Amino acid sequence: MIQQLEQDEDAPCLGKGTYLGVPRIDRREPPGTYWVVPPRRDGDLCRPAAVRSLVAAGRCELAQRANA
């Protein structure tokens, strides 16, 4: 379940207990979900903290542009 969004929320986050499905590592073309750039190996996904940092940096950049 996606957490309740604030009015200015532009990157919703999945709530605790929610799982995001990803394609099998060998899925590299349509139809269905597939990897545009496949992981190097099974389980080679980015850490949640890195994603949070990226989203925070993007929000900061958008805020700076809006105030410029």
Distance bins in CASP14 RR format, pairs under 12 A and 6 or more apart:
PFRMAT RR
TARGET T0000
AUTHOR 0000-0000-0000
RMODE 2
METHOD distances of the structure
MODEL  1
1 12 0 0 0 0 0 1 0 0 0 0 0
1 13 0 0 0 0 0 1 0 0 0 0 0
1 14 1 0 0 1 0 0 0 0 0 0 0
1 15 1 0 0 1 0 0 0 0 0 0 0
1 16 0 0 0 0 1 0 0 0 0 0 0
1 17 0 0 0 0 1 0 0 0 0 0 0
1 18 1 0 1 0 0 0 0 0 0 0 0
1 19 0 0 0 0 0 1 0 0 0 0 0
1 20 0 0 0 0 0 1 0 0 0 0 0
2 9 0 0 0 0 1 0 0 0 0 0 0
2 11 0 0 0 0 0 1 0 0 0 0 0
2 12 1 0 1 0 0 0 0 0 0 0 0
2 13 1 0 0 1 0 0 0 0 0 0 0
2 14 1 0 0 1 0 0 0 0 0 0 0
2 15 1 0 0 1 0 0 0 0 0 0 0
2 16 0 0 0 0 0 1 0 0 0 0 0
2 18 1 0 0 1 0 0 0 0 0 0 0
2 20 0 0 0 0 0 1 0 0 0 0 0
3 9 0 0 0 0 1 0 0 0 0 0 0
3 11 0 0 0 0 0 1 0 0 0 0 0
3 12 1 0 0 1 0 0 0 0 0 0 0
3 13 1 0 1 0 0 0 0 0 0 0 0
3 14 1 0 0 1 0 0 0 0 0 0 0
3 15 1 0 1 0 0 0 0 0 0 0 0
3 16 0 0 0 0 1 0 0 0 0 0 0
3 17 0 0 0 0 0 1 0 0 0 0 0
3 18 0 0 0 0 1 0 0 0 0 0 0
4 12 0 0 0 0 1 0 0 0 0 0 0
4 13 0 0 0 0 0 1 0 0 0 0 0
4 15 0 0 0 0 0 1 0 0 0 0 0
5 11 0 0 0 0 1 0 0 0 0 0 0
5 12 1 0 1 0 0 0 0 0 0 0 0
5 13 0 0 0 0 1 0 0 0 0 0 0
5 15 0 0 0 0 0 1 0 0 0 0 0
6 12 0 0 0 0 1 0 0 0 0 0 0
6 13 0 0 0 0 0 1 0 0 0 0 0
6 59 0 0 0 0 0 1 0 0 0 0 0
8 59 0 0 0 0 1 0 0 0 0 0 0
8 62 0 0 0 0 1 0 0 0 0 0 0
8 63 0 0 0 0 1 0 0 0 0 0 0
8 66 0 0 0 0 1 0 0 0 0 0 0
9 55 0 0 0 0 0 1 0 0 0 0 0
9 59 0 0 0 0 1 0 0 0 0 0 0
9 62 0 0 0 0 0 1 0 0 0 0 0
10 55 0 0 0 0 1 0 0 0 0 0 0
10 56 0 0 0 0 0 1 0 0 0 0 0
10 58 0 0 0 0 1 0 0 0 0 0 0
10 59 1 0 0 1 0 0 0 0 0 0 0
10 61 0 0 0 0 0 1 0 0 0 0 0
10 62 1 0 0 1 0 0 0 0 0 0 0
10 63 0 0 0 0 0 1 0 0 0 0 0
10 66 0 0 0 0 0 1 0 0 0 0 0
11 51 0 0 0 0 1 0 0 0 0 0 0
11 52 0 0 0 0 1 0 0 0 0 0 0
11 54 0 0 0 0 1 0 0 0 0 0 0
11 55 1 0 1 0 0 0 0 0 0 0 0
11 56 0 0 0 0 1 0 0 0 0 0 0
11 57 0 0 0 0 0 1 0 0 0 0 0
11 58 0 0 0 0 1 0 0 0 0 0 0
11 59 1 0 0 1 0 0 0 0 0 0 0
11 62 0 0 0 0 1 0 0 0 0 0 0
12 18 0 0 0 0 0 1 0 0 0 0 0
12 20 0 0 0 0 0 1 0 0 0 0 0
12 55 0 0 0 0 0 1 0 0 0 0 0
13 20 0 0 0 0 0 1 0 0 0 0 0
13 48 0 0 0 0 1 0 0 0 0 0 0
13 51 0 0 0 0 1 0 0 0 0 0 0
13 52 0 0 0 0 1 0 0 0 0 0 0
13 55 0 0 0 0 1 0 0 0 0 0 0
13 56 0 0 0 0 0 1 0 0 0 0 0
13 59 0 0 0 0 0 1 0 0 0 0 0
14 20 1 0 0 1 0 0 0 0 0 0 0
14 21 0 0 0 0 0 1 0 0 0 0 0
14 48 0 0 0 0 0 1 0 0 0 0 0
14 51 0 0 0 0 0 1 0 0 0 0 0
15 48 0 0 0 0 0 1 0 0 0 0 0
16 48 0 0 0 0 0 1 0 0 0 0 0
20 33 0 0 0 0 0 1 0 0 0 0 0
20 45 0 0 0 0 1 0 0 0 0 0 0
20 48 0 0 0 0 0 1 0 0 0 0 0
20 51 0 0 0 0 0 1 0 0 0 0 0
21 27 0 0 0 0 0 1 0 0 0 0 0
21 33 0 0 0 0 1 0 0 0 0 0 0
21 45 0 0 0 0 0 1 0 0 0 0 0
22 33 1 0 0 1 0 0 0 0 0 0 0
22 34 0 0 0 0 0 1 0 0 0 0 0
22 35 0 0 0 0 1 0 0 0 0 0 0
22 38 0 0 0 0 0 1 0 0 0 0 0
22 39 0 0 0 0 1 0 0 0 0 0 0
22 42 0 0 0 0 0 1 0 0 0 0 0
22 43 0 0 0 0 1 0 0 0 0 0 0
22 44 0 0 0 0 0 1 0 0 0 0 0
22 45 1 0 0 1 0 0 0 0 0 0 0
22 46 0 0 0 0 0 1 0 0 0 0 0
23 29 0 0 0 0 0 1 0 0 0 0 0
23 30 0 0 0 0 0 1 0 0 0 0 0
23 31 0 0 0 0 0 1 0 0 0 0 0
23 32 1 0 0 1 0 0 0 0 0 0 0
23 33 1 0 1 0 0 0 0 0 0 0 0
23 34 1 0 1 0 0 0 0 0 0 0 0
23 35 1 0 1 0 0 0 0 0 0 0 0
23 36 0 0 0 0 0 1 0 0 0 0 0
23 37 0 0 0 0 0 1 0 0 0 0 0
23 38 0 0 0 0 1 0 0 0 0 0 0
23 39 0 0 0 0 0 1 0 0 0 0 0
23 45 0 0 0 0 0 1 0 0 0 0 0
24 32 0 0 0 0 0 1 0 0 0 0 0
24 33 0 0 0 0 1 0 0 0 0 0 0
24 34 0 0 0 0 1 0 0 0 0 0 0
24 35 0 0 0 0 1 0 0 0 0 0 0
24 38 0 0 0 0 1 0 0 0 0 0 0
24 39 0 0 0 0 0 1 0 0 0 0 0
24 42 0 0 0 0 1 0 0 0 0 0 0
24 43 0 0 0 0 0 1 0 0 0 0 0
25 33 0 0 0 0 0 1 0 0 0 0 0
25 34 0 0 0 0 0 1 0 0 0 0 0
25 35 1 0 0 1 0 0 0 0 0 0 0
25 37 0 0 0 0 0 1 0 0 0 0 0
25 38 1 0 0 1 0 0 0 0 0 0 0
25 39 1 0 0 1 0 0 0 0 0 0 0
25 40 0 0 0 0 1 0 0 0 0 0 0
25 41 1 0 0 1 0 0 0 0 0 0 0
25 42 1 0 1 0 0 0 0 0 0 0 0
25 43 0 0 0 0 1 0 0 0 0 0 0
25 44 0 0 0 0 1 0 0 0 0 0 0
25 45 0 0 0 0 0 1 0 0 0 0 0
26 34 0 0 0 0 1 0 0 0 0 0 0
26 35 0 0 0 0 1 0 0 0 0 0 0
26 38 0 0 0 0 1 0 0 0 0 0 0
26 39 0 0 0 0 0 1 0 0 0 0 0
26 42 0 0 0 0 1 0 0 0 0 0 0
27 33 1 0 0 1 0 0 0 0 0 0 0
27 34 1 0 1 0 0 0 0 0 0 0 0
27 35 1 0 0 1 0 0 0 0 0 0 0
27 36 0 0 0 0 0 1 0 0 0 0 0
27 38 0 0 0 0 1 0 0 0 0 0 0
27 39 0 0 0 0 0 1 0 0 0 0 0
28 34 1 0 1 0 0 0 0 0 0 0 0
28 35 1 0 1 0 0 0 0 0 0 0 0
28 36 0 0 0 0 1 0 0 0 0 0 0
28 37 0 0 0 0 1 0 0 0 0 0 0
28 38 1 0 1 0 0 0 0 0 0 0 0
28 39 0 0 0 0 0 1 0 0 0 0 0
29 35 0 0 0 0 1 0 0 0 0 0 0
29 36 0 0 0 0 1 0 0 0 0 0 0
29 38 0 0 0 0 0 1 0 0 0 0 0
30 36 0 0 0 0 0 1 0 0 0 0 0
35 42 0 0 0 0 0 1 0 0 0 0 0
35 44 0 0 0 0 0 1 0 0 0 0 0
35 45 0 0 0 0 0 1 0 0 0 0 0
37 44 0 0 0 0 0 1 0 0 0 0 0
37 45 0 0 0 0 0 1 0 0 0 0 0
37 46 0 0 0 0 0 1 0 0 0 0 0
38 44 0 0 0 0 1 0 0 0 0 0 0
38 45 0 0 0 0 0 1 0 0 0 0 0
39 45 1 0 0 1 0 0 0 0 0 0 0
39 46 0 0 0 0 1 0 0 0 0 0 0
40 46 0 0 0 0 0 1 0 0 0 0 0
45 51 0 0 0 0 1 0 0 0 0 0 0
46 52 0 0 0 0 0 1 0 0 0 0 0
46 53 0 0 0 0 0 1 0 0 0 0 0
46 54 0 0 0 0 1 0 0 0 0 0 0
46 55 0 0 0 0 0 1 0 0 0 0 0
47 53 0 0 0 0 1 0 0 0 0 0 0
47 54 0 0 0 0 0 1 0 0 0 0 0
48 54 0 0 0 0 0 1 0 0 0 0 0
48 55 0 0 0 0 0 1 0 0 0 0 0
49 55 0 0 0 0 0 1 0 0 0 0 0
49 56 0 0 0 0 0 1 0 0 0 0 0
50 56 0 0 0 0 0 1 0 0 0 0 0
50 57 0 0 0 0 0 1 0 0 0 0 0
51 57 0 0 0 0 0 1 0 0 0 0 0
51 58 0 0 0 0 0 1 0 0 0 0 0
52 58 0 0 0 0 0 1 0 0 0 0 0
52 59 0 0 0 0 0 1 0 0 0 0 0
53 59 0 0 0 0 0 1 0 0 0 0 0
53 60 0 0 0 0 0 1 0 0 0 0 0
54 60 0 0 0 0 0 1 0 0 0 0 0
54 61 0 0 0 0 0 1 0 0 0 0 0
55 61 0 0 0 0 0 1 0 0 0 0 0
55 62 0 0 0 0 0 1 0 0 0 0 0
56 62 0 0 0 0 0 1 0 0 0 0 0
56 63 0 0 0 0 0 1 0 0 0 0 0
57 63 0 0 0 0 0 1 0 0 0 0 0
57 64 0 0 0 0 0 1 0 0 0 0 0
58 64 0 0 0 0 1 0 0 0 0 0 0
58 65 0 0 0 0 1 0 0 0 0 0 0
58 66 0 0 0 0 0 1 0 0 0 0 0
59 65 0 0 0 0 0 1 0 0 0 0 0
59 66 0 0 0 0 0 1 0 0 0 0 0
60 66 0 0 0 0 0 1 0 0 0 0 0
60 67 0 0 0 0 0 1 0 0 0 0 0
61 67 0 0 0 0 0 1 0 0 0 0 0
61 68 0 0 0 0 0 1 0 0 0 0 0
62 68 0 0 0 0 0 1 0 0 0 0 0
END
